[in-house]
Amino acid sequence: MDEDDLRRWAHRAADWSADYLAGVGDRPVRAQVAPGEIFRQLPAAPPETGEPMEAIFADLDRLILPGMTHWQHPRFFAYFPANASPPSLVAEFVTAAMAAQCMLWQTSPAATELESRVTDWLRAMIGLPAGFSGVIQDSASGATLAALLTARERALGHAGNREGLAGQAPVRVYASAQVHSSVDKAVRIAGIGDANLVRIPVMGPLFGMDPDALEAAIVADRAAGLRPAAIVACLGGTSIGACDPIDAVARVARRHDLFLHVDAAWAGSAMICPEFRDLMRGAEQADSLVFNPHKWLFTHFDCSAHFVRDPAALTDTLGLRPPFLRTLGHEGVTDYSEWSVPLGRRFRALKLWFVIRSYGVAALQEMIRRHVAWARDLSERVAAHPDFELVTGPILSLLTFRYAPAGAGDLDALNERLLTRINDDGRTYLTQTRHDGRFVIRFQIGQTATTREDVLAAWQAVQDIAAALPREAAGDAR
């Protein structure tokens, strides 16, 4: 492919992308294919000679699109979104064209310095003080792993890196059961182990960690000869949106000199709205905080903003400088490869720069406020319906409910069947969780193109499908 061909097909890809986004709302939200269906249509061996781009684009439409779940669909209310926007998409085109590996300052000075500036913008946008420094990680999972590795080494005096974990006192990490499973994964990868992740009971309307129970667990562990190292506080948990009382948790962390990491992967974006910042009160006392602009700030995956109070603690844990990775003649510059687990780094800051400049902070705030308001409205509709139960009210834009018509038997089985029918129907896409031992349906609002009408259409689809379930069951019985 020469430059003229590139120009032609790049224009074709841009047109394809614009057409896709314009029509994505007409497609079923979740892929409507059976396992293995796409695989069986793909050749078992690669082509010996090159094929024309026309044929590849045709197969993109014929083979690939039917097997895609459409995360940019305006009625995608499942998980948390992997959000995008037109300015972010344009920036991704440009980033792909430059194809830079931005591991060191010298491998692309603009990439490093833009990342420093844009993360500083983000820090100010969510109300964190100037003492925090930012880095863009691949995901909140990677940021949490980096934080817990740092906490482990601080607790062990860096003996873990020097000598390994064998023979060291067990390191303990404290979190509620509402934190994301990425915390469990980080504990495993860091060599801390499942047995040393201590689950603290929750309380209150936000299902936050009980600070007194946290304190008691730390005191008991110290008395038993264990080594408390870190607390992971939750700001907007994936299951039901749980939020820990960060201020109270931070006071416990200070009393016991423990590392405090705040996982705000989803809800952190909403902190650009000052009226929601009560949820993060105390986060300014944390050692580390992460949130994902790729979830609710309209920026393509992957883009995770990780803020640290002491960059040296992070780089002392993760950083290595072999001779071939040194920036000669420019001592003191930032090499972000030392701030993360991977050495290689994409130019992630560019799409965030495009998004913030294109929309401006005020428009980003307004989109998030609308999502929160629509969730409150939906929760009132669910609560008022005689056949539905609002299980957890909206925390920001996430709520949970279940179908509970009078006389129904096994509500878990009924709601599982309802959710399957909803997602097979294609008009919307929802997911499930378990809360207080019950199967419940999650509904979160946060997709870039979603309107209030999309929310109402999804709720109508839920009601229609639920109303048909008893009739179908009666018909099956006959």
VOGU-3710 file (C-alpha; in Angstrom, 3 decimals, decimal comma):
1> mdeddlrrwa> 0,000/0,000/0,000  1,590/3,285/-1,106  0,755/6,818/0,037  -2,059/7,235/-2,501  -3,619/3,933/-1,444  -3,255/4,926/2,202  -5,051/8,203/1,521  -7,904/6,384/-0,254  -8,378/3,697/2,391  -7,901/6,050/5,307
11> hraadwsady> -10,751/8,132/3,887  -12,750/4,935/3,465  -12,060/3,987/7,092  -13,132/7,465/8,251  -16,348/7,224/6,215  -16,960/3,706/7,531  -16,469/4,940/11,105  -18,833/7,882/10,694  -21,478/5,662/9,067  -21,066/3,074/11,824
21> lagvgdrpvr> -21,573/5,607/14,592  -24,523/7,183/12,774  -26,263/3,812/12,481  -25,107/1,938/15,571  -28,373/2,693/17,379  -30,253/0,633/14,800  -28,294/-2,526/15,596  -28,901/-5,022/18,431  -26,785/-3,812/21,337  -25,262/-7,194/22,201
31> aqvapgeifr> -23,843/-9,562/19,587  -26,544/-12,035/18,536  -24,264/-14,940/17,584  -23,602/-18,381/19,042  -20,190/-19,380/20,428  -17,871/-20,444/17,602  -20,051/-18,991/14,860  -17,521/-16,350/13,774  -14,548/-18,665/14,201  -16,004/-21,281/11,856
41> qlpaappetg> -16,424/-18,697/9,098  -12,779/-17,640/9,206  -10,216/-19,519/7,055  -8,124/-22,037/8,951  -4,907/-20,789/7,282  -3,676/-17,296/6,437  -3,613/-16,204/2,772  -0,391/-16,932/0,868  -0,711/-13,713/-1,138  -2,189/-10,377/-0,272
51> epmeaifadl> -5,890/-9,778/-0,719  -7,511/-6,560/-1,931  -8,657/-4,088/0,701  -12,107/-4,118/-0,884  -12,482/-7,782/0,061  -11,194/-7,144/3,586  -13,686/-4,328/4,137  -16,478/-6,516/2,777  -15,611/-9,230/5,285  -15,454/-6,621/8,044
61> drlilpgmth> -19,148/-5,961/7,387  -20,116/-9,565/6,659  -18,154/-11,466/9,320  -16,962/-9,143/12,056  -19,793/-6,671/12,673  -22,408/-9,373/13,425  -20,138/-10,652/16,186  -19,556/-7,299/17,850  -21,260/-5,998/20,965  -21,727/-2,299/20,321
71> wqhprffayf> -20,232/-0,443/23,263  -20,986/2,925/21,630  -24,688/2,064/21,285  -26,899/4,688/22,997  -28,802/1,913/24,817  -25,709/0,214/26,211  -26,420/0,191/29,961  -24,255/-2,812/30,907  -21,013/-2,960/32,919  -19,476/0,507/32,865
81> panasppslv> -19,006/1,955/29,391  -15,775/1,871/27,428  -16,681/5,310/26,285  -15,588/7,188/23,196  -16,404/10,374/21,301  -15,674/11,837/17,859  -12,748/14,014/19,067  -11,194/10,995/20,770  -11,632/8,920/17,612  -9,883/11,539/15,485
91> aefvtaamaa> -7,012/11,631/17,974  -6,731/7,835/17,804  -6,362/8,070/14,006  -3,486/10,518/14,468  -1,906/8,465/17,256  -2,000/5,352/15,068  -0,391/7,234/12,188  2,544/8,384/14,316  2,806/4,935/15,954  5,182/6,245/18,602
101> qcmlwqtspa> 6,570/4,165/21,463  6,560/6,723/24,261  8,462/4,918/27,005  11,120/7,628/27,550  11,182/11,395/27,316  13,626/11,185/24,415  11,497/8,694/22,456  8,837/11,426/22,118  9,278/14,519/24,292  5,847/15,896/23,341
111> atelesrvtd> 4,140/12,696/24,466  5,773/12,866/27,895  5,206/16,562/28,426  1,617/16,496/27,156  0,911/13,612/29,556  2,292/15,648/32,439  0,179/18,663/31,513  -3,054/16,787/30,769  -2,900/14,755/33,982  -2,390/18,031/35,818
121> wlramiglpa> -5,572/19,322/34,145  -7,412/16,183/35,269  -6,109/16,505/38,810  -7,454/20,043/39,030  -10,729/19,078/37,319  -11,579/16,499/40,019  -10,394/18,677/42,910  -7,217/16,891/43,984  -4,559/19,219/45,450  -1,386/20,173/43,638
131> gfsgviqdsa> 0,743/17,746/45,661  -0,296/14,847/43,412  1,514/13,851/40,214  -0,226/11,959/37,428  0,519/9,247/34,911  -1,744/7,592/32,339  -1,849/3,832/32,844  -3,411/1,204/30,608  -6,176/0,412/33,092  -7,236/0,804/36,693
141> sgatlaallt> -6,084/-2,783/37,168  -2,546/-1,793/36,215  -2,665/1,272/38,468  -3,926/-0,760/41,417  -1,174/-3,326/40,898  1,423/-0,540/40,806  -0,044/0,946/43,996  -0,025/-2,350/45,899  3,506/-3,156/44,770  4,551/0,249/46,086
151> areralghag> 2,719/-0,370/49,362  4,317/-3,805/49,699  7,800/-2,420/49,236  7,183/0,446/51,650  6,032/-2,030/54,297  9,008/-4,308/53,685  11,637/-1,588/53,370  12,162/-2,672/49,736  13,268/-6,100/50,897  10,696/-7,704/48,600
161> nreglagqap> 12,417/-6,367/45,492  15,892/-7,061/46,869  15,438/-10,476/48,440  12,049/-11,805/47,354  9,058/-12,487/49,570  10,264/-15,761/51,059  10,918/-15,336/54,757  9,198/-11,954/54,994  6,320/-11,408/57,420  2,983/-11,679/55,589
171> vrvyasaqvh> 1,858/-8,344/54,178  -1,805/-7,493/54,745  -4,158/-5,474/52,516  -7,596/-4,275/53,686  -10,678/-3,661/51,542  -14,398/-4,301/51,575  -16,062/-6,936/49,416  -17,331/-4,096/47,206  -13,947/-3,382/45,601  -13,338/-4,560/42,056
181> ssvdkavria> -11,835/-7,991/41,472  -8,767/-6,206/40,061  -7,734/-5,763/43,711  -7,840/-9,547/44,167  -5,790/-9,977/41,000  -3,230/-7,382/42,103  -2,848/-9,099/45,479  -2,088/-12,359/43,679  0,352/-10,880/41,168  2,133/-8,921/43,922
191> gigdanlvri> 2,756/-12,165/45,807  0,662/-11,023/48,776  -1,862/-13,822/48,353  -5,618/-14,211/48,724  -5,314/-15,117/52,413  -3,827/-11,689/53,149  -6,594/-9,666/51,537  -8,730/-8,834/54,578  -12,410/-8,097/53,876  -13,877/-5,357/56,049
201> pvmgplfgmd> -17,663/-5,265/56,655  -19,703/-2,459/55,099  -22,433/-0,257/56,521  -24,741/2,617/55,668  -26,628/3,711/52,547  -23,458/3,818/50,442  -22,327/0,339/51,548  -18,987/1,749/52,679  -16,257/0,149/54,746  -16,809/0,263/58,526
211> pdaleaaiva> -13,845/2,298/59,888  -14,105/0,757/63,375  -13,978/-2,749/61,920  -11,008/-1,690/59,798  -9,156/-0,385/62,842  -9,864/-3,548/64,807  -8,591/-5,772/61,980  -5,339/-3,827/61,703  -4,724/-3,917/65,473  -5,425/-7,657/65,595
221> draaglrpaa> -3,078/-8,377/62,708  -0,245/-6,384/64,257  -0,706/-8,253/67,505  -0,499/-11,537/65,589  2,883/-10,593/64,065  1,505/-9,793/60,605  2,446/-6,692/58,621  -0,415/-4,356/57,662  0,593/-2,517/54,503  -2,283/-1,001/52,544
231> ivaclggtsi> -5,942/-0,090/52,427  -7,869/0,023/49,159  -10,825/2,394/49,410  -13,680/2,140/46,965  -15,255/5,143/45,230  -18,060/3,834/43,019  -17,737/0,051/43,141  -18,624/-1,917/40,025  -21,335/-4,042/41,599  -23,704/-1,422/43,064
241> gacdpidava> -21,630/1,793/43,131  -20,508/1,429/46,762  -18,463/4,288/48,206  -16,241/3,999/51,271  -16,063/6,875/53,809  -12,646/7,879/52,548  -12,081/10,584/55,155  -12,602/8,164/58,051  -10,598/5,442/56,316  -7,764/7,909/55,721
251> rvarrhdlfl> -7,616/8,722/59,433  -7,182/5,028/60,186  -4,475/4,785/57,529  -2,580/7,725/59,050  -2,793/6,368/62,594  -1,250/3,093/61,489  1,057/4,483/58,764  -0,577/2,432/56,009  -0,585/3,152/52,289  -4,038/4,292/51,088
261> hvdaawagsa> -5,081/3,655/47,494  -8,450/4,946/46,228  -10,045/3,012/43,381  -12,375/5,518/41,699  -12,200/3,836/38,296  -15,759/4,699/37,268  -16,957/7,386/39,668  -13,795/9,482/39,538  -14,899/11,115/36,293  -18,033/12,462/38,009
271> micpefrdlm> -15,803/14,334/40,450  -15,350/17,009/37,771  -18,780/18,143/39,057  -18,177/19,851/42,433  -21,608/18,846/43,760  -20,611/15,160/43,746  -17,307/15,595/45,581  -18,742/14,769/48,996  -18,254/11,167/47,867  -14,479/11,670/47,623
281> rgaeqadslv> -13,969/13,713/50,783  -10,659/12,578/52,250  -9,150/11,476/48,924  -6,660/14,334/49,230  -5,094/12,314/52,073  -4,550/9,223/49,923  -1,190/8,029/48,658  -2,634/6,960/45,325  -5,876/7,388/43,357  -7,003/6,037/39,996
291> fnphkwlfth> -9,917/6,805/37,710  -10,650/5,929/34,095  -11,479/8,682/31,598  -12,210/5,797/29,232  -15,228/4,886/31,360  -17,124/8,155/31,761  -15,085/10,976/30,275  -15,740/10,150/26,624  -12,193/9,066/25,785  -11,314/5,824/24,011
301> fdcsahfvrd> -10,039/2,830/25,955  -7,350/2,578/27,195  -6,827/5,678/29,316  -6,518/5,395/33,103  -5,416/8,384/35,185  -3,272/7,383/38,163  -2,310/10,040/40,719  0,403/9,541/43,327  1,511/11,678/46,237  5,122/10,454/46,153
311> paaltdtlgl> 6,337/9,608/42,632  9,699/8,471/43,997  8,030/5,682/45,983  6,431/4,448/42,750  9,536/4,715/40,597  11,755/3,180/43,286  9,421/0,174/43,189  8,915/-0,169/39,433  11,771/1,728/37,820  14,842/0,187/36,222
321> rppflrtlgh> 17,408/2,091/34,185  19,648/-0,183/32,169  22,171/1,659/29,953  20,022/1,252/26,847  17,066/3,010/28,526  18,823/6,179/29,634  18,185/9,649/28,272  21,722/10,962/27,921  22,426/14,634/28,503  19,016/15,409/30,004
331> egvtdysews> 19,051/14,292/33,609  15,916/14,943/35,598  13,400/14,451/32,788  10,409/12,179/33,377  10,548/8,706/31,855  7,048/7,333/32,321  8,205/3,774/31,691  9,369/3,875/35,323  5,855/4,716/36,531  4,083/1,595/35,270
341> vplgrrfral> 4,478/-2,156/34,971  4,898/-2,233/31,164  7,964/-0,509/29,733  6,319/0,197/26,385  3,764/3,009/26,345  1,197/4,279/23,852  0,621/7,992/23,305  -2,577/7,961/25,390  -2,521/11,634/26,374  -3,290/12,897/22,878
351> klwfvirsyg> -6,900/11,662/22,781  -7,556/13,106/26,235  -6,132/16,445/25,093  -8,418/16,410/22,048  -11,481/15,575/24,181  -10,926/18,186/26,888  -10,108/20,917/24,365  -12,935/20,015/22,004  -15,714/19,841/24,608  -14,416/22,038/27,389
361> vaalqemirr> -14,946/21,225/31,042  -18,449/22,724/31,181  -19,849/20,447/28,471  -18,237/17,374/30,052  -19,798/18,299/33,384  -23,219/18,755/31,780  -23,142/15,298/30,162  -22,352/13,634/33,482  -25,032/15,654/35,281  -27,625/14,531/32,741
371> hvawardlse> -26,694/10,881/33,234  -27,048/11,205/37,009  -30,409/12,971/36,690  -31,757/10,314/34,319  -30,711/7,574/36,752  -32,630/9,284/39,559  -35,690/9,553/37,338  -35,439/5,898/36,337  -35,087/4,791/39,959  -38,361/6,555/40,785
381> rvaahpdfel> -40,094/4,776/37,906  -38,774/1,394/39,043  -39,794/2,014/42,656  -43,305/3,056/41,583  -43,905/-0,064/39,476  -45,889/-2,712/41,410  -44,016/-5,623/39,831  -40,456/-4,321/40,282  -38,282/-3,736/43,326  -35,610/-1,038/43,493
391> vtgpilsllt> -32,853/-2,935/45,289  -30,208/-0,193/45,522  -31,013/3,408/44,733  -28,817/5,358/42,353  -25,273/6,104/43,398  -24,444/8,642/40,719  -25,785/6,914/37,583  -25,855/3,268/38,742  -28,889/1,512/40,256  -30,036/-2,080/40,686
401> fryapagagd> -33,501/-3,630/40,607  -35,282/-6,908/40,179  -38,565/-8,211/38,880  -40,736/-9,309/41,818  -44,370/-9,778/40,734  -46,868/-10,922/43,334  -46,943/-14,690/43,737  -43,638/-15,322/41,963  -41,540/-18,154/43,358  -37,780/-18,293/42,749
411> ldalnerllt> -36,973/-14,626/42,092  -33,316/-15,337/41,336  -34,259/-17,763/38,563  -36,986/-15,434/37,309  -34,611/-12,460/37,071  -31,898/-14,512/35,434  -34,421/-15,585/32,806  -35,594/-11,991/32,407  -32,055/-10,692/31,908  -31,327/-13,365/29,302
421> rinddgrtyl> -34,468/-12,396/27,376  -33,619/-8,688/27,609  -30,167/-9,193/26,133  -31,383/-11,632/23,477  -34,035/-9,088/22,469  -31,343/-6,616/21,389  -33,078/-3,339/22,236  -30,845/-2,764/25,254  -28,029/-4,459/27,161  -27,919/-4,913/30,937
431> tqtrhdgrfv> -25,825/-7,005/33,308  -26,306/-8,639/36,684  -24,705/-8,772/40,091  -25,483/-10,290/43,476  -26,421/-8,096/46,406  -27,232/-9,449/49,875  -27,246/-12,903/48,330  -29,832/-11,980/45,687  -29,572/-11,929/41,890  -30,233/-8,334/40,801
441> irfqigqtat> -30,055/-6,428/37,518  -27,687/-3,480/37,121  -28,571/-0,392/35,095  -25,889/2,251/34,598  -26,150/5,327/32,397  -22,986/6,792/30,937  -22,682/6,214/27,199  -21,670/9,296/25,200  -24,626/9,344/22,786  -27,340/8,239/25,228
451> tredvlaawq> -30,423/10,420/25,518  -33,262/10,433/28,029  -35,397/8,794/25,343  -32,917/5,909/25,155  -33,222/5,390/28,918  -37,006/5,368/28,731  -36,962/3,029/25,717  -34,737/0,594/27,607  -37,031/0,682/30,651  -40,033/0,062/28,388
461> avqdiaaalp> -38,255/-2,932/26,846  -37,610/-4,336/30,330  -41,300/-3,980/31,237  -42,509/-5,496/27,950  -40,257/-8,538/28,247  -41,046/-9,012/31,940  -44,795/-8,891/31,241  -44,422/-11,662/28,671  -42,563/-14,032/31,003  -45,548/-15,342/33,038
471> reaagdar> -47,615/-15,923/29,886  -44,777/-17,863/28,309  -44,367/-19,917/31,482  -48,111/-20,718/31,498  -47,972/-21,672/27,846  -45,041/-23,991/28,488  -47,011/-25,677/31,290  -49,827/-26,520/28,907
//
